[in-house]
Amino acid sequence: MAIEIGTAAPDFSLKDPQGEFVTLSSFEGDTAVAVVFFPFSFSGICEGELCAIRDDYAAFTDAGVQVLAVSCDSRQVQGKWTELMGYGFPVLSDHWPHGEAAKAFGVFNDVAGCANRATFLIDGNGMVVDAFESPGLGTARPADRYREAIAKL
């Protein structure tokens, strides 16, 4: 079961491609955060979703929202993918312990060993104000759903 709207987001500290930790709670009191779980780097649907965010990133920054993309891939894989795709937001590794953040948010897929496609919009107080998930690993989240979520801040 995914974390529900109106509850506190579970904290996490995950490594970025450079090996630096990014901690969700470090944004509290200052910045809203969109935690975007995705299954795998270098996969077509994930690439399409994150490129849509990259290409419309002003919608997030103008609203004061920091995007944190998260998958169970290693930080080295994500580093290469981030470099190739030019993502301007952190892509974090939930690789070890495997899927710990995705499990805390209730979106780890035990069968596939990855995160489901799920997004959590967290306000500056650490509370989940919106959450949405695709119906399956092979289905992308609608890009306009992000704007709908941001409007709830």
Contacts in CASP RR format, 6 or more apart in sequence:
PFRMAT RR
TARGET T0000
AUTHOR 0000-0000-0000
METHOD contacts of the structure
MODEL  1
MAIEIGTAAPDFSLKDPQGEFVTLSSFEGDTAVAVVFFPFSFSGICEGEL
CAIRDDYAAFTDAGVQVLAVSCDSRQVQGKWTELMGYGFPVLSDHWPHGE
AAKAFGVFNDVAGCANRATFLIDGNGMVVDAFESPGLGTARPADRYREAI
AKL
1 106 0 8 1.000
2 105 0 8 1.000
2 106 0 8 1.000
2 107 0 8 1.000
2 118 0 8 1.000
2 120 0 8 1.000
2 131 0 8 1.000
2 133 0 8 1.000
3 9 0 8 1.000
3 10 0 8 1.000
3 104 0 8 1.000
3 105 0 8 1.000
3 106 0 8 1.000
3 120 0 8 1.000
3 128 0 8 1.000
3 131 0 8 1.000
4 128 0 8 1.000
4 131 0 8 1.000
5 128 0 8 1.000
5 129 0 8 1.000
5 130 0 8 1.000
5 131 0 8 1.000
6 127 0 8 1.000
6 128 0 8 1.000
6 129 0 8 1.000
7 127 0 8 1.000
7 128 0 8 1.000
8 126 0 8 1.000
8 127 0 8 1.000
8 128 0 8 1.000
9 24 0 8 1.000
9 33 0 8 1.000
9 35 0 8 1.000
9 105 0 8 1.000
9 120 0 8 1.000
9 122 0 8 1.000
9 126 0 8 1.000
9 127 0 8 1.000
9 128 0 8 1.000
10 24 0 8 1.000
10 101 0 8 1.000
10 104 0 8 1.000
10 105 0 8 1.000
11 23 0 8 1.000
11 24 0 8 1.000
11 25 0 8 1.000
12 23 0 8 1.000
12 24 0 8 1.000
12 94 0 8 1.000
12 100 0 8 1.000
12 101 0 8 1.000
12 104 0 8 1.000
13 21 0 8 1.000
13 22 0 8 1.000
13 23 0 8 1.000
13 24 0 8 1.000
14 21 0 8 1.000
14 22 0 8 1.000
14 70 0 8 1.000
14 92 0 8 1.000
14 93 0 8 1.000
14 94 0 8 1.000
14 101 0 8 1.000
15 21 0 8 1.000
15 22 0 8 1.000
15 75 0 8 1.000
15 92 0 8 1.000
15 93 0 8 1.000
16 22 0 8 1.000
16 75 0 8 1.000
16 78 0 8 1.000
16 90 0 8 1.000
16 91 0 8 1.000
16 92 0 8 1.000
16 93 0 8 1.000
17 75 0 8 1.000
17 76 0 8 1.000
17 78 0 8 1.000
17 79 0 8 1.000
17 82 0 8 1.000
17 83 0 8 1.000
17 91 0 8 1.000
17 93 0 8 1.000
18 75 0 8 1.000
19 75 0 8 1.000
22 68 0 8 1.000
22 90 0 8 1.000
22 92 0 8 1.000
24 33 0 8 1.000
24 35 0 8 1.000
24 68 0 8 1.000
24 122 0 8 1.000
25 126 0 8 1.000
27 33 0 8 1.000
27 66 0 8 1.000
27 122 0 8 1.000
27 124 0 8 1.000
28 124 0 8 1.000
28 125 0 8 1.000
28 126 0 8 1.000
29 124 0 8 1.000
29 125 0 8 1.000
30 124 0 8 1.000
31 64 0 8 1.000
31 65 0 8 1.000
31 66 0 8 1.000
31 124 0 8 1.000
32 63 0 8 1.000
32 64 0 8 1.000
32 65 0 8 1.000
32 66 0 8 1.000
32 121 0 8 1.000
32 122 0 8 1.000
32 123 0 8 1.000
32 124 0 8 1.000
32 129 0 8 1.000
32 153 0 8 1.000
33 65 0 8 1.000
33 66 0 8 1.000
33 67 0 8 1.000
33 68 0 8 1.000
33 121 0 8 1.000
33 122 0 8 1.000
33 124 0 8 1.000
34 60 0 8 1.000
34 65 0 8 1.000
34 66 0 8 1.000
34 67 0 8 1.000
34 68 0 8 1.000
34 119 0 8 1.000
34 120 0 8 1.000
34 121 0 8 1.000
34 122 0 8 1.000
34 146 0 8 1.000
34 149 0 8 1.000
34 150 0 8 1.000
35 68 0 8 1.000
35 70 0 8 1.000
35 105 0 8 1.000
35 119 0 8 1.000
35 120 0 8 1.000
35 122 0 8 1.000
36 49 0 8 1.000
36 50 0 8 1.000
36 53 0 8 1.000
36 67 0 8 1.000
36 68 0 8 1.000
36 69 0 8 1.000
36 70 0 8 1.000
36 119 0 8 1.000
37 70 0 8 1.000
37 71 0 8 1.000
37 102 0 8 1.000
37 105 0 8 1.000
37 107 0 8 1.000
37 115 0 8 1.000
37 116 0 8 1.000
37 117 0 8 1.000
37 118 0 8 1.000
37 119 0 8 1.000
38 46 0 8 1.000
38 49 0 8 1.000
38 50 0 8 1.000
38 69 0 8 1.000
38 70 0 8 1.000
38 71 0 8 1.000
38 115 0 8 1.000
38 117 0 8 1.000
39 46 0 8 1.000
39 71 0 8 1.000
39 109 0 8 1.000
39 112 0 8 1.000
39 114 0 8 1.000
39 115 0 8 1.000
39 116 0 8 1.000
39 117 0 8 1.000
39 137 0 8 1.000
40 46 0 8 1.000
40 71 0 8 1.000
40 73 0 8 1.000
40 114 0 8 1.000
41 71 0 8 1.000
41 73 0 8 1.000
41 77 0 8 1.000
41 78 0 8 1.000
41 81 0 8 1.000
41 91 0 8 1.000
42 77 0 8 1.000
42 81 0 8 1.000
45 117 0 8 1.000
45 137 0 8 1.000
45 138 0 8 1.000
45 139 0 8 1.000
45 140 0 8 1.000
46 71 0 8 1.000
47 85 0 8 1.000
48 140 0 8 1.000
49 117 0 8 1.000
49 140 0 8 1.000
49 141 0 8 1.000
49 143 0 8 1.000
50 69 0 8 1.000
50 85 0 8 1.000
50 87 0 8 1.000
50 91 0 8 1.000
51 85 0 8 1.000
52 143 0 8 1.000
53 60 0 8 1.000
53 67 0 8 1.000
53 69 0 8 1.000
53 87 0 8 1.000
53 89 0 8 1.000
53 143 0 8 1.000
53 146 0 8 1.000
54 85 0 8 1.000
54 86 0 8 1.000
54 87 0 8 1.000
54 88 0 8 1.000
54 89 0 8 1.000
56 143 0 8 1.000
56 146 0 8 1.000
57 67 0 8 1.000
57 88 0 8 1.000
57 89 0 8 1.000
59 146 0 8 1.000
59 147 0 8 1.000
59 150 0 8 1.000
60 66 0 8 1.000
60 67 0 8 1.000
60 89 0 8 1.000
60 146 0 8 1.000
60 150 0 8 1.000
63 150 0 8 1.000
63 153 0 8 1.000
65 121 0 8 1.000
65 150 0 8 1.000
65 153 0 8 1.000
66 89 0 8 1.000
67 89 0 8 1.000
67 90 0 8 1.000
68 89 0 8 1.000
68 90 0 8 1.000
68 92 0 8 1.000
69 87 0 8 1.000
69 89 0 8 1.000
69 90 0 8 1.000
69 91 0 8 1.000
69 92 0 8 1.000
70 91 0 8 1.000
70 92 0 8 1.000
70 93 0 8 1.000
70 94 0 8 1.000
70 101 0 8 1.000
70 102 0 8 1.000
70 115 0 8 1.000
71 78 0 8 1.000
71 91 0 8 1.000
71 93 0 8 1.000
71 94 0 8 1.000
71 114 0 8 1.000
71 115 0 8 1.000
72 93 0 8 1.000
72 94 0 8 1.000
72 95 0 8 1.000
72 98 0 8 1.000
72 99 0 8 1.000
72 102 0 8 1.000
72 113 0 8 1.000
72 114 0 8 1.000
72 115 0 8 1.000
73 81 0 8 1.000
73 93 0 8 1.000
73 95 0 8 1.000
74 93 0 8 1.000
74 95 0 8 1.000
75 92 0 8 1.000
75 93 0 8 1.000
75 95 0 8 1.000
78 91 0 8 1.000
78 92 0 8 1.000
78 93 0 8 1.000
79 91 0 8 1.000
81 91 0 8 1.000
82 88 0 8 1.000
82 91 0 8 1.000
92 101 0 8 1.000
94 100 0 8 1.000
94 101 0 8 1.000
94 102 0 8 1.000
94 115 0 8 1.000
98 113 0 8 1.000
99 108 0 8 1.000
99 113 0 8 1.000
99 115 0 8 1.000
102 108 0 8 1.000
102 114 0 8 1.000
102 115 0 8 1.000
102 116 0 8 1.000
105 118 0 8 1.000
105 120 0 8 1.000
107 115 0 8 1.000
107 116 0 8 1.000
107 118 0 8 1.000
107 133 0 8 1.000
108 114 0 8 1.000
108 115 0 8 1.000
108 116 0 8 1.000
109 115 0 8 1.000
109 116 0 8 1.000
109 137 0 8 1.000
112 137 0 8 1.000
114 137 0 8 1.000
116 133 0 8 1.000
116 134 0 8 1.000
116 136 0 8 1.000
116 137 0 8 1.000
117 133 0 8 1.000
117 134 0 8 1.000
117 136 0 8 1.000
117 137 0 8 1.000
117 138 0 8 1.000
117 139 0 8 1.000
117 140 0 8 1.000
117 141 0 8 1.000
118 131 0 8 1.000
118 132 0 8 1.000
118 133 0 8 1.000
118 134 0 8 1.000
119 130 0 8 1.000
119 131 0 8 1.000
119 132 0 8 1.000
119 133 0 8 1.000
119 141 0 8 1.000
119 145 0 8 1.000
119 146 0 8 1.000
119 149 0 8 1.000
120 128 0 8 1.000
120 130 0 8 1.000
120 131 0 8 1.000
121 128 0 8 1.000
121 129 0 8 1.000
121 130 0 8 1.000
121 131 0 8 1.000
121 149 0 8 1.000
121 150 0 8 1.000
121 152 0 8 1.000
121 153 0 8 1.000
122 128 0 8 1.000
122 129 0 8 1.000
123 129 0 8 1.000
123 153 0 8 1.000
129 149 0 8 1.000
129 152 0 8 1.000
129 153 0 8 1.000
130 148 0 8 1.000
130 149 0 8 1.000
130 152 0 8 1.000
132 141 0 8 1.000
132 145 0 8 1.000
132 149 0 8 1.000
133 141 0 8 1.000
134 140 0 8 1.000
134 141 0 8 1.000
END
